[in-house]
Amino acid sequence: MREPESYYSAMGSYAYLPLERVVFGQPAVPAVAEEVTRIGARRVFVVCSRSLSRNTAVIREMANALGPKYAGLFDECVAHTPWPSVIAAADAVRAADPDLILTVGGGTPIDTVKILQICLAHGAKRVEDLDTLRAATRPSPVRQVAVPTTLSGAEFSNLGGGTDPRTRIKHSFTGTDIGPRSVILDPAITLHTPEWLWLSTGIRGVDHAVEALCSVDAHPYCDGLALHALRLFAEGLPRTKAAPEDLAARLLCQQASWLAASTIARVNYGASHGIGHALGATADVPHGHTSCIMLPHVLRYNEPATVAKQKLIAEALGKLGAAAADAVSDLVRALGQPATLREAGVKREQLAAVAAAAIKNRWVLANPRPIRSAADVMRLLEAAW
């Protein structure tokens, strides 16, 4: 299969989000206070990870800085964003009646807030209400400001993933204004993030960039974002592995995540993301680890359809002349992250269920080299196992 002479389709679009500004390299607590004042919020409700609120002073310091504007806390977010946790968070927000949500943490709390915003807009109060509610058609009654602590990039999209616990399938939810109103990137606050989570979500960011470049509907704007993201990740991630307290390197990684995640839902991704969704929902594999494991295999599978783009990927990762899959694999190994599904705790008997779920995923179906059956997915999973 030959890649077309032109990288790009004749038509396309890029929809900008209602993201007003990104504040970077500043301490989070005063930056939050300043942003709340700029927006004019009077009641600020905090959503965060349990580990941040209970094991660090970060949330307490933010609450103190907010003073009488602090309206409450929800810290019961659950990995892979199961729908009952979203409903619980929505209930807590309704009870507090804030005019702004401050979200502190990684992709889980940020996606939780995105979906609860849709719940609030449409009056969803039960898990069953989410069955047919995939896209908001009404404005969100309350926006969020995000202070991310990982490199998942959820703060730079209006797409939230949530898992239906009845089927263990992850579904996408979207809405024009469910993404943050502003984002605050403070490298110091990420020192609380476990190393495995920081580095693996960095590879998730690499995955955003790689699959944007190789997308069936790639375009020059996203390509520019993705290529420079890869350059920054290639520099920043190994530096943070070698020296975890290198704040300059951490900020490089945050800026790389900003660039890479700005392609989320702006072009179609491929099988690494799609299979990753199934692995998370079915086998509880963290999304950072799904990218560490699946991306090299998907790159090898897609190589006949994306030859020219893969050369650019390898070059951006500092591996001119190497295979893109090998460049990613080398980075994963250098960061000490799992390279096989076995290392991530996936049982062989789970693979069939993962394949059955993955073949229904829209990004698996949009893969640049077609994947037509669960058997095709199974071959990739077997190679990765």
C-alpha positions as CSV (number, residue, x, y, z in Angstrom):
1,M,0.0,0.0,0.0
2,R,1.5,3.3,-1.1
3,E,1.0,6.5,0.8
4,P,-0.6,9.2,-1.4
5,E,1.8,11.7,-2.9
6,S,0.1,14.5,-0.9
7,Y,-0.1,14.2,2.8
8,Y,-3.4,15.9,3.0
9,S,-7.0,15.5,1.9
10,A,-8.5,18.3,-0.2
11,M,-10.9,19.4,2.5
12,G,-10.9,19.6,6.2
13,S,-11.4,21.8,9.2
14,Y,-10.0,22.8,12.6
15,A,-12.4,24.0,15.3
16,Y,-10.9,26.2,18.0
17,L,-12.1,25.7,21.5
18,P,-13.5,28.5,23.8
19,L,-10.2,28.3,25.7
20,E,-9.3,31.9,26.7
21,R,-5.8,31.5,27.9
22,V,-3.0,29.2,29.0
23,V,-0.8,30.3,32.0
24,F,2.5,28.5,32.1
25,G,5.5,28.4,34.3
26,Q,3.9,30.1,37.3
27,P,3.1,28.8,40.7
28,A,-0.4,27.3,40.6
29,V,-1.9,28.7,43.8
30,P,-1.5,32.4,43.1
31,A,-2.2,31.8,39.4
32,V,-5.5,30.1,40.4
33,A,-6.4,33.1,42.6
34,E,-5.6,35.5,39.8
35,E,-7.6,33.6,37.3
36,V,-10.7,33.4,39.5
37,T,-10.5,37.1,40.0
38,R,-10.1,37.7,36.3
39,I,-13.1,35.6,35.5
40,G,-15.1,37.2,38.3
41,A,-16.2,33.9,39.9
42,R,-17.8,34.1,43.4
43,R,-18.2,30.4,44.2
44,V,-15.5,27.9,43.2
45,F,-16.0,24.2,43.6
46,V,-12.9,22.0,43.4
47,V,-12.7,18.6,41.7
48,C,-9.4,16.7,42.1
49,S,-7.8,13.3,42.6
50,R,-8.0,11.7,46.1
51,S,-4.2,11.5,46.3
52,L,-3.8,15.2,45.8
53,S,-6.4,16.2,48.4
54,R,-5.4,13.7,51.0
55,N,-1.7,13.2,50.6
56,T,-0.5,16.7,49.8
57,A,-1.2,20.3,50.9
58,V,-2.0,21.5,47.4
59,I,-5.8,21.5,47.6
60,R,-5.8,23.0,51.1
61,E,-3.5,25.8,49.9
62,M,-5.8,26.5,47.0
63,A,-8.9,26.5,49.2
64,N,-7.1,29.0,51.6
65,A,-6.2,31.2,48.6
66,L,-9.8,31.2,47.5
67,G,-11.0,32.2,50.9
68,P,-14.8,32.8,51.0
69,K,-15.1,31.9,47.3
70,Y,-14.3,28.2,48.1
71,A,-17.5,26.3,47.7
72,G,-16.6,22.7,48.3
73,L,-14.7,19.6,47.1
74,F,-15.2,16.4,45.3
75,D,-12.2,14.1,45.4
76,E,-13.8,10.7,44.5
77,C,-12.8,10.6,40.8
78,V,-12.2,7.0,39.6
79,A,-9.8,5.9,36.9
80,H,-11.3,5.4,33.5
81,T,-14.2,7.7,34.6
82,P,-17.0,5.2,35.3
83,W,-20.4,6.8,34.8
84,P,-21.5,6.4,38.5
85,S,-18.6,8.5,39.6
86,V,-19.6,11.2,37.1
87,I,-23.1,11.2,38.4
88,A,-21.8,11.4,42.0
89,A,-19.6,14.4,41.0
90,A,-22.6,16.1,39.2
91,D,-24.7,15.7,42.4
92,A,-22.0,17.3,44.5
93,V,-21.7,20.2,42.1
94,R,-25.5,20.7,42.0
95,A,-25.6,20.8,45.8
96,A,-22.8,23.4,46.0
97,D,-24.2,25.6,43.1
98,P,-20.9,27.1,42.0
99,D,-20.2,29.5,39.2
100,L,-16.8,27.9,38.4
101,I,-15.2,24.5,38.8
102,L,-11.5,24.3,39.5
103,T,-10.2,20.9,38.4
104,V,-6.8,19.8,39.7
105,G,-5.2,16.5,38.5
106,G,-4.9,14.3,35.5
107,G,-7.2,13.2,32.8
108,T,-9.6,11.4,35.2
109,P,-10.8,14.5,37.1
110,I,-10.7,16.7,34.0
111,D,-12.9,14.2,32.0
112,T,-15.1,13.7,35.0
113,V,-15.9,17.4,35.0
114,K,-16.4,17.5,31.2
115,I,-19.1,14.8,31.4
116,L,-20.7,16.2,34.5
117,Q,-21.0,19.5,32.7
118,I,-23.1,17.7,30.1
119,C,-25.1,16.1,32.9
120,L,-25.8,19.5,34.4
121,A,-26.8,21.0,31.0
122,H,-29.2,18.2,30.2
123,G,-30.5,17.3,33.7
124,A,-28.9,13.8,33.7
125,K,-29.1,12.4,37.2
126,R,-28.9,8.6,36.6
127,V,-26.4,6.4,34.9
128,E,-29.1,5.4,32.5
129,D,-29.5,9.0,31.4
130,L,-26.0,8.8,29.8
131,D,-27.0,6.0,27.5
132,T,-28.2,8.4,24.7
133,L,-26.3,11.5,25.9
134,R,-23.1,11.7,23.9
135,A,-23.0,15.3,22.8
136,A,-24.1,18.5,24.6
137,T,-26.7,20.5,22.6
138,R,-27.0,23.1,25.4
139,P,-24.4,25.4,26.9
140,S,-22.7,24.2,30.1
141,P,-24.2,26.1,33.1
142,V,-20.7,26.1,34.7
143,R,-17.2,26.1,33.1
144,Q,-14.0,24.8,34.5
145,V,-10.4,26.0,35.0
146,A,-7.9,23.2,34.9
147,V,-4.5,22.7,36.7
148,P,-3.2,19.5,35.1
149,T,-0.7,17.3,37.0
150,T,-0.1,14.7,34.2
151,L,0.7,14.8,30.5
152,S,-2.5,13.2,29.3
153,G,-3.6,16.5,27.6
154,A,-7.3,16.2,28.6
155,E,-7.3,19.9,29.4
156,F,-6.8,20.8,25.8
157,S,-9.9,19.1,24.3
158,N,-13.6,19.1,24.5
159,L,-13.8,15.4,24.4
160,G,-14.3,13.4,27.6
161,G,-14.1,9.6,27.9
162,G,-16.3,7.7,30.4
163,T,-16.8,4.0,31.0
164,D,-20.2,2.3,31.1
165,P,-19.7,-0.2,34.0
166,R,-22.5,-2.4,32.7
167,T,-20.7,-3.1,29.4
168,R,-17.1,-2.1,30.3
169,I,-17.0,0.0,27.1
170,K,-15.6,3.5,27.1
171,H,-17.7,6.1,25.3
172,S,-16.8,9.6,24.1
173,F,-18.8,12.7,25.2
174,T,-18.4,16.1,23.6
175,G,-19.7,19.6,23.8
176,T,-18.6,22.9,22.5
177,D,-17.7,24.4,25.9
178,I,-17.0,21.5,28.2
179,G,-13.2,22.0,27.8
180,P,-11.6,24.4,30.3
181,R,-12.0,28.1,30.1
182,S,-8.3,28.4,31.1
183,V,-5.4,26.1,31.8
184,I,-2.6,26.7,34.3
185,L,0.6,24.8,33.7
186,D,2.8,24.7,36.8
187,P,5.7,22.3,36.6
188,A,6.2,22.3,40.4
189,I,2.8,20.9,41.1
190,T,3.6,17.9,39.0
191,L,6.3,16.8,41.5
192,H,3.5,15.1,43.4
193,T,2.7,13.0,40.4
194,P,4.1,9.4,40.6
195,E,7.0,8.9,38.2
196,W,5.3,6.1,36.3
197,L,2.2,8.2,35.7
198,W,4.1,11.3,34.6
199,L,6.3,9.3,32.1
200,S,3.6,7.1,30.8
201,T,1.2,10.0,30.1
202,G,4.1,11.6,28.4
203,I,4.1,8.6,26.0
204,R,0.3,9.2,25.7
205,G,1.2,12.7,24.5
206,V,3.6,11.1,22.0
207,D,0.7,8.9,20.9
208,H,-1.5,12.0,20.3
209,A,1.2,13.5,18.1
210,V,2.0,10.4,16.2
211,E,-1.6,9.4,15.4
212,A,-2.4,13.0,14.4
213,L,0.5,13.0,11.9
214,C,-0.6,9.6,10.5
215,S,-4.3,10.4,10.5
216,V,-6.5,9.7,7.5
217,D,-7.5,13.3,7.6
218,A,-4.2,14.9,8.6
219,H,-3.7,18.6,7.8
220,P,-0.8,21.0,8.1
221,Y,-1.9,22.8,11.2
222,C,-2.1,19.6,13.3
223,D,1.1,18.4,11.7
224,G,3.0,21.4,12.9
225,L,1.7,21.0,16.4
226,A,2.5,17.3,16.5
227,L,6.0,17.5,15.1
228,H,7.2,20.1,17.6
229,A,5.5,18.3,20.4
230,L,7.6,15.2,19.5
231,R,10.8,17.3,19.6
232,L,9.9,18.7,23.0
233,F,9.0,15.3,24.4
234,A,12.2,13.7,23.0
235,E,14.1,16.3,25.0
236,G,12.0,16.7,28.1
237,L,10.9,13.2,29.0
238,P,14.4,11.7,29.4
239,R,15.5,14.7,31.3
240,T,12.7,14.3,33.8
241,K,13.5,10.6,34.1
242,A,17.2,11.4,34.9
243,A,16.4,14.4,37.2
244,P,12.8,14.4,38.4
245,E,13.2,17.9,40.0
246,D,14.2,19.5,36.8
247,L,11.3,22.0,36.5
248,A,12.5,23.4,33.2
249,A,12.3,19.9,31.7
250,R,8.9,19.3,33.2
251,L,7.6,22.6,31.7
252,L,9.0,21.4,28.3
253,C,6.9,18.3,28.7
254,Q,3.8,20.3,29.6
255,Q,4.2,22.5,26.6
256,A,4.7,19.4,24.4
257,S,1.4,18.0,25.9
258,W,-0.3,21.3,25.1
259,L,0.8,21.1,21.4
260,A,0.0,17.4,21.0
261,A,-3.3,17.5,22.8
262,S,-4.5,20.4,20.6
263,T,-5.0,17.8,17.9
264,I,-7.5,15.7,20.0
265,A,-10.8,15.3,18.1
266,R,-9.5,17.7,15.4
267,V,-8.4,14.8,13.3
268,N,-9.1,11.1,13.5
269,Y,-6.6,9.1,15.5
270,G,-6.0,5.4,14.9
271,A,-5.8,2.0,16.4
272,S,-3.3,2.8,19.2
273,H,-5.9,5.1,20.8
274,G,-8.9,2.9,19.9
275,I,-7.4,-0.3,21.3
276,G,-6.1,1.7,24.3
277,H,-9.7,2.6,25.1
278,A,-10.7,-1.0,25.0
279,L,-7.7,-2.1,27.2
280,G,-8.6,0.5,29.8
281,A,-12.2,-0.3,30.0
282,T,-11.9,-4.1,29.7
283,A,-8.6,-4.8,31.4
284,D,-8.0,-1.7,33.6
285,V,-4.7,-0.8,31.9
286,P,-3.8,2.9,32.4
287,H,-4.1,4.9,29.2
288,G,-0.4,5.9,29.4
289,H,0.6,2.3,29.5
290,T,-1.7,1.4,26.6
291,S,0.2,3.9,24.5
292,C,3.6,2.6,25.6
293,I,2.6,-0.9,24.6
294,M,0.4,-0.5,21.5
295,L,1.9,2.5,19.7
296,P,5.0,0.7,18.3
297,H,2.9,-2.2,17.1
298,V,0.3,0.0,15.4
299,L,3.2,2.0,13.8
300,R,4.6,-1.2,12.3
301,Y,1.2,-2.2,11.1
302,N,0.6,1.2,9.5
303,E,4.0,1.6,8.0
304,P,3.0,0.7,4.4
305,A,0.3,3.4,4.5
306,T,2.3,6.1,6.3
307,V,5.8,5.8,5.0
308,A,6.6,9.5,4.7
309,K,5.0,10.6,7.9
310,Q,6.8,7.9,9.9
311,K,10.2,9.2,8.6
312,L,9.2,12.6,10.0
313,I,8.2,11.0,13.3
314,A,11.6,9.3,13.7
315,E,13.4,12.5,12.8
316,A,11.5,14.5,15.4
317,L,12.3,11.9,18.0
318,G,16.0,12.3,17.2
319,K,16.3,9.0,15.4
320,L,16.9,10.1,11.8
321,G,16.9,7.0,9.5
322,A,15.4,4.7,12.1
323,A,12.0,3.1,11.9
324,A,9.4,5.2,13.8
325,A,8.3,2.2,15.7
326,D,11.8,1.6,17.0
327,A,12.2,5.3,17.9
328,V,9.1,5.1,20.1
329,S,10.1,1.7,21.5
330,D,13.5,3.1,22.4
331,L,12.0,6.0,24.2
332,V,9.6,3.7,26.2
333,R,12.5,1.5,27.3
334,A,14.6,4.5,28.2
335,L,11.8,5.7,30.5
336,G,11.4,2.3,32.1
337,Q,7.8,1.8,31.0
338,P,6.1,-1.5,30.2
339,A,6.5,-2.7,26.6
340,T,4.2,-5.7,26.7
341,L,0.6,-6.4,27.8
342,R,1.9,-9.1,30.1
343,E,4.0,-6.5,32.0
344,A,0.8,-4.4,32.4
345,G,-1.0,-7.3,34.0
346,V,-3.3,-8.2,31.1
347,K,-4.2,-11.9,31.0
348,R,-4.2,-13.8,27.7
349,E,-7.8,-14.8,28.2
350,Q,-8.8,-11.1,28.2
351,L,-7.5,-10.4,24.7
352,A,-10.6,-11.7,22.9
353,A,-12.9,-9.4,24.9
354,V,-10.5,-6.5,24.3
355,A,-10.6,-7.2,20.5
356,A,-14.4,-7.4,20.5
357,A,-14.7,-4.1,22.2
358,A,-11.9,-2.4,20.1
359,I,-13.4,-3.2,16.7
360,K,-16.4,-1.1,17.6
361,N,-14.2,1.9,18.4
362,R,-14.4,4.8,15.9
363,W,-10.6,5.3,15.9
364,V,-9.9,1.7,15.3
365,L,-12.2,2.0,12.3
366,A,-10.4,5.2,11.2
367,N,-7.0,3.6,11.3
368,P,-4.9,4.6,8.2
369,R,-4.3,1.0,7.2
370,P,-7.8,-0.5,7.5
371,I,-8.6,-2.9,10.4
372,R,-11.7,-4.7,9.4
373,S,-12.4,-7.4,12.1
374,A,-11.8,-8.4,15.6
375,A,-9.3,-10.9,14.2
376,D,-7.2,-8.1,12.8
377,V,-7.2,-6.4,16.3
378,M,-6.3,-9.8,17.9
379,R,-3.2,-10.1,15.8
380,L,-2.0,-6.7,17.1
381,L,-2.9,-7.7,20.7
382,E,-1.0,-11.0,20.3
383,A,2.1,-9.2,19.1
384,A,1.9,-6.9,22.0
385,W,1.2,-9.6,24.6
